[in-house]
Amino acid sequence: MRLLIRGQQTGWTDDLRRHAERRVHFALSRFSPSIGLVTLDLRDSPTALDDLGRTCRIVVHLVPRGNVLVEETQKDTSSAIDQAAECAGRAVRRALERDREWEADPTQPKATGGPKS
């Protein structure tokens, strides 16, 4: 699993970068055989006038399945990273479970991420 950290964050300190790496690794490492690349993008909130803080977007490229995208906005940069990493872990788990269910019974239509009936 490779991790690419990027964004408009001008205050990328070594501590913040290590924190982001640690949180993403903790949330996703158990799925690493199925993950090619993880991209963490940190930007000012689109509604910066409301002083919402930072938006952390994590894109997980699943091999060979596709992408999982999560986005979290928090006032605190570390909190945005923490929440996005947790959500990414849950989203990847669900995506891989759906794929396993489909592989077990390919006669069923493949789930598209919508609510279960």
GUDREN-515055 format. One record per atom (N, C-alpha, C, O): residue in one letter; atom name; x, y, z. Coordinates in steps of 0.2 Angstrom, whole numbers. Example, Ala and Ser with C-alpha at 12.3 -4.5 7.8 and 13.67 -1.06 7.14 Angstrom:
// residues 2
 aa at     x     y     z
  A  N    66   -28    39
  A CA    62   -22    39
  A  C    66   -16    39
  A  O    71   -17    42
  S  N    64   -11    35
  S CA    68    -5    36
  S  C    64     0    39
  S  O    67     6    40
This chain:
// residues 117
 aa at     x     y     z
  M  N     4    -6     0
  M CA     0     0     0
  M  C     5     6     0
  M  O     9     7     5
  R  N     4    10    -5
  R CA     7    17    -5
  R  C     3    22    -3
  R  O    -3    22    -5
  L  N     6    27     0
  L CA     2    33     2
  L  C     5    39    -1
  L  O    11    41     0
  L  N     0    43    -4
  L CA     2    50    -7
  L  C    -1    55    -3
  L  O    -8    55    -3
  I  N     2    60     0
  I CA    -1    65     4
  I  C     0    71     0
  I  O     6    73    -2
  R  N    -5    75    -1
  R CA    -4    81    -5
  R  C   -10    86    -3
  R  O   -14    85     1
  G  N   -10    92    -6
  G CA   -15    97    -4
  G  C   -12   104    -3
  G  O    -6   105    -4
  Q  N   -17   108    -2
  Q CA   -15   115    -1
  Q  C   -13   117     6
  Q  O   -12   123     8
  Q  N   -11   112    10
  Q CA    -9   113    17
  Q  C    -3   116    17
  Q  O     2   113    16
  T  N    -2   123    19
  T CA     4   126    19
  T  C     8   124    26
  T  O    14   125    26
  G  N     5   122    31
  G CA     8   121    37
  G  C     9   113    38
  G  O     9   111    44
  W  N    11   109    33
  W CA    13   102    34
  W  C    19   102    38
  W  O    25   102    35
  T  N    18   100    44
  T CA    24    99    49
  T  C    25    92    48
  T  O    22    88    46
  D  N    31    90    51
  D CA    33    83    51
  D  C    29    79    56
  D  O    27    73    54
  D  N    26    82    61
  D CA    22    79    66
  D  C    15    78    62
  D  O    12    72    63
  L  N    12    82    59
  L CA     6    82    55
  L  C     6    76    50
  L  O     2    72    49
  R  N    12    76    46
  R CA    13    71    41
  R  C    13    64    44
  R  O    10    59    41
  R  N    17    63    49
  R CA    18    57    53
  R  C    11    55    56
  R  O     9    49    55
  H  N     7    60    58
  H CA     0    58    61
  H  C    -4    56    55
  H  O    -8    51    56
  A  N    -4    59    50
  A CA    -8    57    44
  A  C    -6    50    42
  A  O   -10    45    40
  E  N     0    48    41
  E CA     3    42    39
  E  C     1    36    44
  E  O    -1    31    42
  R  N     1    38    51
  R CA     0    33    56
  R  C    -8    31    56
  R  O   -10    26    56
  R  N   -12    37    55
  R CA   -19    35    55
  R  C   -22    32    49
  R  O   -26    27    50
  V  N   -19    33    43
  V CA   -21    30    37
  V  C   -19    22    37
  V  O   -22    18    36
  H  N   -12    22    40
  H CA   -10    15    40
  H  C   -14    11    45
  H  O   -15     5    44
  F  N   -16    13    51
  F CA   -19    10    56
  F  C   -26     8    53
  F  O   -29     2    54
  A  N   -30    12    49
  A CA   -36    11    47
  A  C   -36     6    41
  A  O   -41     3    40
  L  N   -31     6    37
  L CA   -31     2    31
  L  C   -26    -3    30
  L  O   -27    -7    25
  S  N   -22    -4    35
  S CA   -16    -9    34
  S  C   -19   -16    33
  S  O   -16   -20    29
  R  N   -24   -18    36
  R CA   -27   -25    36
  R  C   -30   -26    29
  R  O   -30   -32    27
  F  N   -31   -21    25
  F CA   -33   -22    18
  F  C   -28   -21    13
  F  O   -29   -21     7
  S  N   -22   -21    15
  S CA   -16   -19    10
  S  C   -15   -23     4
  S  O   -13   -21    -1
  P  N   -17   -30     5
  P CA   -16   -34    -1
  P  C   -21   -32    -7
  P  O   -20   -33   -13
  S  N   -26   -28    -5
  S CA   -31   -26   -10
  S  C   -31   -19   -12
  S  O   -35   -16   -16
  I  N   -26   -15    -9
  I CA   -25    -8   -10
  I  C   -19    -7   -14
  I  O   -13    -9   -12
  G  N   -19    -3   -19
  G CA   -14    -1   -23
  G  C   -11     6   -21
  G  O    -5     6   -19
  L  N   -15    11   -20
  L CA   -13    18   -19
  L  C   -18    21   -14
  L  O   -24    20   -16
  V  N   -16    25    -9
  V CA   -20    29    -5
  V  C   -18    36    -6
  V  O   -12    38    -5
  T  N   -23    40    -8
  T CA   -21    47    -9
  T  C   -25    51    -4
  T  O   -31    51    -3
  L  N   -21    55     0
  L CA   -24    59     5
  L  C   -23    67     3
  L  O   -18    69     2
  D  N   -29    70     2
  D CA   -29    77     0
  D  C   -32    82     5
  D  O   -37    81     7
  L  N   -28    86     7
  L CA   -30    91    13
  L  C   -31    98    10
  L  O   -26   101     7
  R  N   -37   101    11
  R CA   -38   108     8
  R  C   -42   112    13
  R  O   -45   109    17
  D  N   -42   118    11
  D CA   -46   123    15
  D  C   -54   121    13
  D  O   -55   119     8
  S  N   -58   121    18
  S CA   -65   120    17
  S  C   -68   124    11
  S  O   -66   130    11
  P  N   -72   121     7
  P CA   -75   125     1
  P  C   -79   131     4
  P  O   -80   136     1
  T  N   -81   130    10
  T CA   -85   136    13
  T  C   -81   139    19
  T  O   -83   140    24
  A  N   -75   141    17
  A CA   -70   144    21
  A  C   -73   151    25
  A  O   -71   152    30
  L  N   -78   154    21
  L CA   -81   160    25
  L  C   -85   158    31
  L  O   -86   162    35
  D  N   -87   151    31
  D CA   -91   149    37
  D  C   -86   147    43
  D  O   -88   144    48
  D  N   -79   147    41
  D CA   -74   145    46
  D  C   -75   138    48
  D  O   -74   136    54
  L  N   -76   133    43
  L CA   -77   126    45
  L  C   -70   123    45
  L  O   -70   117    47
  G  N   -65   126    43
  G CA   -58   123    44
  G  C   -56   119    37
  G  O   -56   122    32
  R  N   -54   113    38
  R CA   -50   109    33
  R  C   -55   103    31
  R  O   -58   100    35
  T  N   -54   102    24
  T CA   -57    96    21
  T  C   -52    91    20
  T  O   -47    92    16
  C  N   -53    85    22
  C CA   -48    79    21
  C  C   -52    74    16
  C  O   -57    72    18
  R  N   -49    73    10
  R CA   -52    68     6
  R  C   -47    62     5
  R  O   -41    64     4
  I  N   -49    56     6
  I CA   -45    51     5
  I  C   -48    46    -1
  I  O   -54    45    -1
  V  N   -44    45    -6
  V CA   -46    40   -11
  V  C   -42    34   -11
  V  O   -36    34   -10
  V  N   -45    28   -10
  V CA   -42    22   -10
  V  C   -43    18   -16
  V  O   -49    17   -18
  H  N   -37    17   -20
  H CA   -38    13   -26
  H  C   -37     6   -25
  H  O   -32     3   -23
  L  N   -43     2   -25
  L CA   -43    -5   -24
  L  C   -41    -9   -30
  L  O   -43    -7   -36
  V  N   -37   -14   -29
  V CA   -35   -18   -35
  V  C   -39   -24   -36
  V  O   -39   -28   -31
  P  N   -41   -26   -41
  P CA   -42   -22   -47
  P  C   -49   -19   -47
  P  O   -52   -17   -53
  R  N   -53   -18   -42
  R CA   -60   -16   -41
  R  C   -62    -9   -43
  R  O   -66    -8   -47
  G  N   -58    -4   -41
  G CA   -60     3   -42
  G  C   -58     7   -36
  G  O   -53     6   -33
  N  N   -62    13   -35
  N CA   -60    17   -30
  N  C   -65    18   -25
  N  O   -71    17   -26
  V  N   -63    20   -19
  V CA   -67    22   -13
  V  C   -65    29   -11
  V  O   -59    30   -10
  L  N   -70    33   -11
  L CA   -68    40    -9
  L  C   -72    42    -3
  L  O   -78    41    -2
  V  N   -69    45     2
  V CA   -72    48     8
  V  C   -69    55     9
  V  O   -64    57     7
  E  N   -74    59    12
  E CA   -72    66    13
  E  C   -75    68    20
  E  O   -80    67    21
  E  N   -71    72    23
  E CA   -73    74    30
  E  C   -70    81    31
  E  O   -64    83    29
  T  N   -74    86    34
  T CA   -73    92    35
  T  C   -73    94    43
  T  O   -78    92    46
  Q  N   -68    96    46
  Q CA   -68    98    53
  Q  C   -64   104    54
  Q  O   -60   107    49
  K  N   -65   108    59
  K CA   -61   114    61
  K  C   -54   112    62
  K  O   -50   116    60
  D  N   -52   107    65
  D CA   -46   105    67
  D  C   -43   100    62
  D  O   -46    95    60
  T  N   -37   101    59
  T CA   -34    97    54
  T  C   -33    90    56
  T  O   -35    85    52
  S  N   -31    89    62
  S CA   -30    82    64
  S  C   -36    78    65
  S  O   -37    72    63
  S  N   -42    82    67
  S CA   -48    78    68
  S  C   -51    77    61
  S  O   -54    71    60
  A  N   -50    81    56
  A CA   -52    79    49
  A  C   -48    73    46
  A  O   -52    69    43
  I  N   -42    73    48
  I CA   -38    67    46
  I  C   -41    60    49
  I  O   -42    55    46
  D  N   -42    61    56
  D CA   -44    55    60
  D  C   -51    53    57
  D  O   -51    47    56
  Q  N   -55    57    56
  Q CA   -62    55    54
  Q  C   -62    52    47
  Q  O   -65    47    46
  A  N   -58    55    43
  A CA   -58    53    36
  A  C   -55    46    36
  A  O   -57    41    32
  A  N   -49    45    39
  A CA   -46    38    40
  A  C   -51    33    42
  A  O   -51    27    40
  E  N   -55    34    48
  E CA   -59    30    50
  E  C   -65    28    45
  E  O   -66    22    44
  C  N   -67    33    42
  C CA   -73    32    37
  C  C   -70    28    31
  C  O   -73    24    28
  A  N   -64    29    29
  A CA   -61    25    23
  A  C   -60    18    25
  A  O   -61    14    21
  G  N   -58    17    31
  G CA   -57    10    34
  G  C   -64     6    33
  G  O   -64     0    31
  R  N   -69     9    36
  R CA   -76     6    35
  R  C   -78     5    28
  R  O   -81     0    26
  A  N   -77    10    24
  A CA   -79    10    17
  A  C   -76     5    13
  A  O   -79     1     9
  V  N   -69     4    14
  V CA   -66    -1    11
  V  C   -68    -8    13
  V  O   -69   -13     9
  R  N   -69    -9    19
  R CA   -72   -15    22
  R  C   -78   -17    19
  R  O   -79   -23    16
  R  N   -83   -12    18
  R CA   -89   -14    15
  R  C   -88   -15     8
  R  O   -92   -20     5
  A  N   -84   -12     4
  A CA   -83   -13    -3
  A  C   -80   -20    -4
  A  O   -83   -24    -9
  L  N   -76   -22     0
  L CA   -73   -29    -1
  L  C   -78   -34     1
  L  O   -78   -40    -2
  E  N   -82   -33     6
  E CA   -87   -38     8
  E  C   -92   -39     2
  E  O   -94   -44     1
  R  N   -94   -33    -1
  R CA   -99   -34    -6
  R  C   -96   -38   -12
  R  O   -99   -42   -15
  D  N   -89   -37   -13
  D CA   -86   -40   -19
  D  C   -86   -48   -17
  D  O   -87   -52   -21
  R  N   -84   -50   -11
  R CA   -84   -57    -9
  R  C   -91   -60    -9
  R  O   -92   -65   -12
  E  N   -96   -56    -7
  E CA  -103   -59    -8
  E  C  -105   -60   -15
  E  O  -108   -65   -17
  W  N  -103   -55   -20
  W CA  -104   -56   -27
  W  C  -100   -62   -30
  W  O  -103   -66   -34
  E  N   -94   -63   -28
  E CA   -90   -68   -30
  E  C   -93   -75   -28
  E  O   -92   -80   -31
  A  N   -96   -75   -22
  A CA   -99   -81   -19
  A  C  -105   -83   -23
  A  O  -106   -89   -24
  D  N  -109   -78   -25
  D CA  -115   -80   -29
  D  C  -115   -75   -35
  D  O  -119   -70   -34
  P  N  -112   -76   -40
  P CA  -112   -71   -46
  P  C  -119   -71   -50
  P  O  -119   -66   -54
  T  N  -124   -75   -48
  T CA  -130   -74   -51
  T  C  -134   -68   -48
  T  O  -138   -65   -52
  Q  N  -132   -66   -43
  Q CA  -135   -60   -40
  Q  C  -132   -53   -43
  Q  O  -126   -53   -45
  P  N  -136   -48   -44
  P CA  -134   -42   -47
  P  C  -128   -39   -42
  P  O  -129   -39   -36
  K  N  -123   -36   -45
  K CA  -118   -33   -41
  K  C  -120   -27   -38
  K  O  -123   -23   -41
  A  N  -119   -26   -31
  A CA  -121   -20   -27
  A  C  -117   -14   -30
  A  O  -111   -14   -32
  T  N  -121    -8   -30
  T CA  -118    -2   -33
  T  C  -117     3   -27
  T  O  -115     9   -28
  G  N  -117     1   -21
  G CA  -116     5   -15
  G  C  -122     8   -12
  G  O  -122    12    -7
  G  N  -128     7   -15
  G CA  -134     9   -13
  G  C  -137     6    -7
  G  O  -134     1    -5
  P  N  -142     8    -4
  P CA  -145     4     2
  P  C  -147    -3     1
  P  O  -150    -4    -5
  K  N  -146    -7     6
  K CA  -148   -14     4
  K  C  -156   -15     5
  K  O  -159   -11     9
  S  N  -159   -20     1
  S CA  -166   -20     1
  S  C  -168   -25     7
  S  O  -174   -26     8
